[in-house]
Amino acid sequence: MRTIDPLMLAALQASVVVPAFLASLQFKSGPQYIWSGVGPLVYNSNTYLGVGSLGGVGTISEGTEVQAAGTALTLSGIDPALYSACLTDIQLGAPAQVWFACLNSGQIIGTPYLLFSGQVDKPHITTGANTITVSLALENRLANLQRASARLWTAADQNMEYPTDSAFNWVEILNDISLNWGS
């Protein structure tokens, strides 16, 4: 079971709650930090860019079952001239985190609650008349367990990562050996 920072818990129990979502995404050009409000917000020595009503966070579910639940982050109002930059800068499999925070006078109260930690999956880009909308699917790392490995049990594949390892040199020979097992 995860715990919530006592200061944040008190803020959630107050008569007025000012919620915020923070997201950290890794792109090919470097990390990007965004949040659901307007203007800059500093957390953990990083400055988060406010996207306001242009951004959206999909449903984030958590349960007692071991499952690979994902979510999506959406950013709309992007200039169509940035379409190709959006496609080339997205790095599949890059780390992504989403936090929930409470604010007071524009400052984060306590420690934000980590809602989601996973990796960037497929982007979905919708082109409108004057803007484009980018929706990034975020996958839980457990989703990797459902994918087939592209690695092979061969000497050539092993030598790509460990050039001096000769353990797999005998694997291919085993295909042609007939062994009598038992009596």
Short mmCIF file of the C-alpha atoms (twelve columns), coordinates in Angstrom:
data_MODEL
# 
_entry.id   MODEL 
# 
loop_
_atom_site.group_PDB 
_atom_site.id 
_atom_site.type_symbol 
_atom_site.label_atom_id 
_atom_site.label_alt_id 
_atom_site.label_comp_id 
_atom_site.label_asym_id 
_atom_site.label_seq_id 
_atom_site.Cartn_x 
_atom_site.Cartn_y 
_atom_site.Cartn_z 
_atom_site.pdbx_PDB_model_num 
ATOM 1   C CA . MET A 1   0.000   0.000   0.000   1 
ATOM 2   C CA . ARG A 2   1.296   3.447   -0.869  1 
ATOM 3   C CA . THR A 3   1.132   6.352   1.525   1 
ATOM 4   C CA . ILE A 4   0.035   9.934   1.008   1 
ATOM 5   C CA . ASP A 5   2.097   12.777  2.434   1 
ATOM 6   C CA . PRO A 6   0.363   14.062  5.631   1 
ATOM 7   C CA . LEU A 7   0.402   17.673  4.379   1 
ATOM 8   C CA . MET A 8   -1.269  16.632  1.137   1 
ATOM 9   C CA . LEU A 9   -3.807  14.514  3.014   1 
ATOM 10  C CA . ALA A 10  -4.729  17.553  5.119   1 
ATOM 11  C CA . ALA A 11  -5.061  19.635  1.932   1 
ATOM 12  C CA . LEU A 12  -7.402  17.008  0.442   1 
ATOM 13  C CA . GLN A 13  -9.593  17.158  3.552   1 
ATOM 14  C CA . ALA A 14  -9.837  20.971  3.477   1 
ATOM 15  C CA . SER A 15  -13.051 22.724  2.423   1 
ATOM 16  C CA . VAL A 16  -11.344 24.055  -0.733  1 
ATOM 17  C CA . VAL A 17  -9.054  21.794  -2.761  1 
ATOM 18  C CA . VAL A 18  -6.914  23.131  -5.611  1 
ATOM 19  C CA . PRO A 19  -5.832  20.030  -7.590  1 
ATOM 20  C CA . ALA A 20  -3.053  19.795  -10.155 1 
ATOM 21  C CA . PHE A 21  -1.557  17.105  -12.369 1 
ATOM 22  C CA . LEU A 22  2.161   17.060  -13.143 1 
ATOM 23  C CA . ALA A 23  3.750   14.979  -15.901 1 
ATOM 24  C CA . SER A 24  7.365   14.178  -16.655 1 
ATOM 25  C CA . LEU A 25  8.068   12.826  -20.145 1 
ATOM 26  C CA . GLN A 26  11.332  11.898  -21.827 1 
ATOM 27  C CA . PHE A 27  11.660  12.878  -25.497 1 
ATOM 28  C CA . LYS A 28  14.584  12.467  -27.902 1 
ATOM 29  C CA . SER A 29  15.378  16.164  -27.420 1 
ATOM 30  C CA . GLY A 30  15.364  15.802  -23.615 1 
ATOM 31  C CA . PRO A 31  12.948  15.734  -20.681 1 
ATOM 32  C CA . GLN A 32  9.747   17.796  -20.744 1 
ATOM 33  C CA . TYR A 33  7.800   18.776  -17.644 1 
ATOM 34  C CA . ILE A 34  4.184   19.909  -17.907 1 
ATOM 35  C CA . TRP A 35  1.372   20.549  -15.488 1 
ATOM 36  C CA . SER A 36  -2.371  21.141  -15.672 1 
ATOM 37  C CA . GLY A 37  -2.329  24.794  -14.599 1 
ATOM 38  C CA . VAL A 38  -1.160  28.034  -16.165 1 
ATOM 39  C CA . GLY A 39  2.382   29.404  -15.945 1 
ATOM 40  C CA . PRO A 40  5.514   27.776  -14.548 1 
ATOM 41  C CA . LEU A 41  5.505   25.555  -11.449 1 
ATOM 42  C CA . VAL A 42  8.675   24.294  -9.745  1 
ATOM 43  C CA . TYR A 43  8.780   20.805  -8.235  1 
ATOM 44  C CA . ASN A 44  11.799  18.661  -7.412  1 
ATOM 45  C CA . SER A 45  14.171  21.242  -8.990  1 
ATOM 46  C CA . ASN A 46  12.328  21.026  -12.343 1 
ATOM 47  C CA . THR A 47  10.198  23.777  -13.864 1 
ATOM 48  C CA . TYR A 48  6.882   22.466  -15.175 1 
ATOM 49  C CA . LEU A 49  5.262   24.316  -18.082 1 
ATOM 50  C CA . GLY A 50  1.581   25.035  -17.554 1 
ATOM 51  C CA . VAL A 51  -0.667  23.828  -20.388 1 
ATOM 52  C CA . GLY A 52  -3.968  24.788  -18.734 1 
ATOM 53  C CA . SER A 53  -7.105  23.720  -20.579 1 
ATOM 54  C CA . LEU A 54  -5.031  22.603  -23.595 1 
ATOM 55  C CA . GLY A 55  -3.893  19.474  -21.747 1 
ATOM 56  C CA . GLY A 56  -5.726  16.400  -20.549 1 
ATOM 57  C CA . VAL A 57  -5.025  13.269  -18.498 1 
ATOM 58  C CA . GLY A 58  -6.839  10.012  -19.247 1 
ATOM 59  C CA . THR A 59  -8.274  7.668   -16.651 1 
ATOM 60  C CA . ILE A 60  -5.695  6.220   -14.284 1 
ATOM 61  C CA . SER A 61  -6.787  3.046   -12.538 1 
ATOM 62  C CA . GLU A 62  -5.206  1.203   -9.670  1 
ATOM 63  C CA . GLY A 63  -6.359  -2.046  -8.143  1 
ATOM 64  C CA . THR A 64  -5.395  -5.172  -6.293  1 
ATOM 65  C CA . GLU A 65  -4.963  -7.232  -9.477  1 
ATOM 66  C CA . VAL A 66  -1.598  -7.391  -11.250 1 
ATOM 67  C CA . GLN A 67  -2.423  -5.804  -14.595 1 
ATOM 68  C CA . ALA A 68  -0.800  -3.520  -17.129 1 
ATOM 69  C CA . ALA A 69  -3.174  -0.552  -16.952 1 
ATOM 70  C CA . GLY A 70  -2.141  2.480   -18.976 1 
ATOM 71  C CA . THR A 71  -3.373  6.012   -19.497 1 
ATOM 72  C CA . ALA A 72  -3.037  8.830   -22.014 1 
ATOM 73  C CA . LEU A 73  -1.869  12.434  -21.989 1 
ATOM 74  C CA . THR A 74  -3.403  14.815  -24.531 1 
ATOM 75  C CA . LEU A 75  -2.175  18.205  -25.685 1 
ATOM 76  C CA . SER A 76  -4.267  20.249  -28.099 1 
ATOM 77  C CA . GLY A 77  -3.863  23.601  -29.826 1 
ATOM 78  C CA . ILE A 78  -0.491  22.747  -31.367 1 
ATOM 79  C CA . ASP A 79  0.575   24.598  -34.520 1 
ATOM 80  C CA . PRO A 80  0.292   22.243  -37.562 1 
ATOM 81  C CA . ALA A 81  3.794   23.341  -38.621 1 
ATOM 82  C CA . LEU A 82  5.092   21.281  -35.673 1 
ATOM 83  C CA . TYR A 83  3.504   18.033  -36.938 1 
ATOM 84  C CA . SER A 84  6.743   16.402  -38.137 1 
ATOM 85  C CA . ALA A 85  8.621   17.593  -35.042 1 
ATOM 86  C CA . CYS A 86  5.967   15.900  -32.886 1 
ATOM 87  C CA . LEU A 87  6.465   12.614  -34.713 1 
ATOM 88  C CA . THR A 88  10.268  12.636  -34.698 1 
ATOM 89  C CA . ASP A 89  10.751  13.770  -31.083 1 
ATOM 90  C CA . ILE A 90  8.525   11.130  -29.474 1 
ATOM 91  C CA . GLN A 91  10.604  8.278   -28.071 1 
ATOM 92  C CA . LEU A 92  8.722   5.003   -27.681 1 
ATOM 93  C CA . GLY A 93  9.537   3.217   -24.447 1 
ATOM 94  C CA . ALA A 94  10.829  6.390   -22.753 1 
ATOM 95  C CA . PRO A 95  9.967   6.893   -19.072 1 
ATOM 96  C CA . ALA A 96  6.821   8.814   -18.128 1 
ATOM 97  C CA . GLN A 97  5.377   9.765   -14.749 1 
ATOM 98  C CA . VAL A 98  2.151   11.496  -13.698 1 
ATOM 99  C CA . TRP A 99  1.629   12.985  -10.221 1 
ATOM 100 C CA . PHE A 100 -1.374  14.427  -8.419  1 
ATOM 101 C CA . ALA A 101 -0.714  17.485  -6.255  1 
ATOM 102 C CA . CYS A 102 -2.629  20.013  -4.186  1 
ATOM 103 C CA . LEU A 103 -1.802  23.701  -4.396  1 
ATOM 104 C CA . ASN A 104 -2.049  26.655  -2.051  1 
ATOM 105 C CA . SER A 105 -1.277  30.117  -3.462  1 
ATOM 106 C CA . GLY A 106 0.377   28.507  -6.477  1 
ATOM 107 C CA . GLN A 107 2.716   26.338  -4.382  1 
ATOM 108 C CA . ILE A 108 2.658   22.559  -4.043  1 
ATOM 109 C CA . ILE A 109 1.545   21.335  -0.620  1 
ATOM 110 C CA . GLY A 110 3.633   18.440  0.669   1 
ATOM 111 C CA . THR A 111 4.824   15.757  -1.725  1 
ATOM 112 C CA . PRO A 112 2.748   15.022  -4.854  1 
ATOM 113 C CA . TYR A 113 1.232   11.542  -5.114  1 
ATOM 114 C CA . LEU A 114 2.676   9.421   -7.939  1 
ATOM 115 C CA . LEU A 115 -0.399  8.299   -9.896  1 
ATOM 116 C CA . PHE A 116 1.347   6.605   -12.796 1 
ATOM 117 C CA . SER A 117 4.846   5.481   -13.708 1 
ATOM 118 C CA . GLY A 118 5.451   3.760   -17.009 1 
ATOM 119 C CA . GLN A 119 6.648   4.403   -20.511 1 
ATOM 120 C CA . VAL A 120 5.589   6.216   -23.647 1 
ATOM 121 C CA . ASP A 121 3.753   4.054   -26.163 1 
ATOM 122 C CA . LYS A 122 2.084   5.030   -29.430 1 
ATOM 123 C CA . PRO A 123 1.215   8.642   -30.216 1 
ATOM 124 C CA . HIS A 124 -2.091  9.466   -31.869 1 
ATOM 125 C CA . ILE A 125 -2.109  12.750  -33.780 1 
ATOM 126 C CA . THR A 126 -5.343  14.370  -34.958 1 
ATOM 127 C CA . THR A 127 -5.102  17.173  -37.487 1 
ATOM 128 C CA . GLY A 128 -7.692  19.948  -37.394 1 
ATOM 129 C CA . ALA A 129 -8.181  23.031  -39.554 1 
ATOM 130 C CA . ASN A 130 -5.779  25.251  -37.610 1 
ATOM 131 C CA . THR A 131 -4.301  23.026  -34.904 1 
ATOM 132 C CA . ILE A 132 -3.269  19.472  -34.165 1 
ATOM 133 C CA . THR A 133 -3.918  17.375  -31.075 1 
ATOM 134 C CA . VAL A 134 -1.347  14.878  -29.821 1 
ATOM 135 C CA . SER A 135 -2.424  12.062  -27.534 1 
ATOM 136 C CA . LEU A 136 0.380   9.976   -26.034 1 
ATOM 137 C CA . ALA A 137 -0.530  6.523   -24.805 1 
ATOM 138 C CA . LEU A 138 1.388   5.654   -21.657 1 
ATOM 139 C CA . GLU A 139 1.855   1.997   -20.795 1 
ATOM 140 C CA . ASN A 140 2.640   0.347   -17.505 1 
ATOM 141 C CA . ARG A 141 5.968   -1.506  -17.593 1 
ATOM 142 C CA . LEU A 142 4.039   -4.743  -17.047 1 
ATOM 143 C CA . ALA A 143 2.881   -4.436  -20.680 1 
ATOM 144 C CA . ASN A 144 6.392   -5.542  -21.717 1 
ATOM 145 C CA . LEU A 145 5.649   -8.986  -20.297 1 
ATOM 146 C CA . GLN A 146 2.926   -9.422  -22.930 1 
ATOM 147 C CA . ARG A 147 5.274   -8.660  -25.847 1 
ATOM 148 C CA . ALA A 148 7.387   -11.256 -27.597 1 
ATOM 149 C CA . SER A 149 11.130  -10.784 -27.294 1 
ATOM 150 C CA . ALA A 150 12.974  -9.915  -30.486 1 
ATOM 151 C CA . ARG A 151 16.118  -11.589 -29.146 1 
ATOM 152 C CA . LEU A 152 17.314  -14.967 -30.435 1 
ATOM 153 C CA . TRP A 153 19.215  -17.746 -28.696 1 
ATOM 154 C CA . THR A 154 22.117  -17.608 -31.169 1 
ATOM 155 C CA . ALA A 155 25.814  -16.778 -30.959 1 
ATOM 156 C CA . ALA A 156 25.372  -13.836 -33.364 1 
ATOM 157 C CA . ASP A 157 22.647  -12.279 -31.233 1 
ATOM 158 C CA . GLN A 158 24.620  -12.780 -28.016 1 
ATOM 159 C CA . ASN A 159 27.785  -11.306 -29.571 1 
ATOM 160 C CA . MET A 160 25.940  -8.089  -30.485 1 
ATOM 161 C CA . GLU A 161 25.703  -7.302  -26.776 1 
ATOM 162 C CA . TYR A 162 28.669  -9.293  -25.413 1 
ATOM 163 C CA . PRO A 163 31.310  -9.590  -28.185 1 
ATOM 164 C CA . THR A 164 33.696  -11.854 -26.237 1 
ATOM 165 C CA . ASP A 165 31.061  -14.293 -24.943 1 
ATOM 166 C CA . SER A 166 31.340  -17.708 -26.606 1 
ATOM 167 C CA . ALA A 167 28.697  -19.574 -24.577 1 
ATOM 168 C CA . PHE A 168 26.186  -19.636 -27.430 1 
ATOM 169 C CA . ASN A 169 28.694  -20.926 -30.015 1 
ATOM 170 C CA . TRP A 170 27.531  -24.474 -29.274 1 
ATOM 171 C CA . VAL A 171 23.781  -23.865 -29.388 1 
ATOM 172 C CA . GLU A 172 23.481  -24.187 -33.186 1 
ATOM 173 C CA . ILE A 173 25.423  -27.474 -33.151 1 
ATOM 174 C CA . LEU A 174 22.906  -28.938 -30.693 1 
ATOM 175 C CA . ASN A 175 20.225  -28.802 -33.409 1 
ATOM 176 C CA . ASP A 176 21.971  -31.594 -35.336 1 
ATOM 177 C CA . ILE A 177 22.808  -33.879 -32.424 1 
ATOM 178 C CA . SER A 178 20.666  -36.939 -31.789 1 
ATOM 179 C CA . LEU A 179 20.692  -37.954 -28.142 1 
ATOM 180 C CA . ASN A 180 19.404  -41.245 -26.788 1 
ATOM 181 C CA . TRP A 181 17.735  -40.479 -23.509 1 
ATOM 182 C CA . GLY A 182 17.203  -43.293 -21.026 1 
ATOM 183 C CA . SER A 183 17.660  -46.989 -21.846 1 
# 
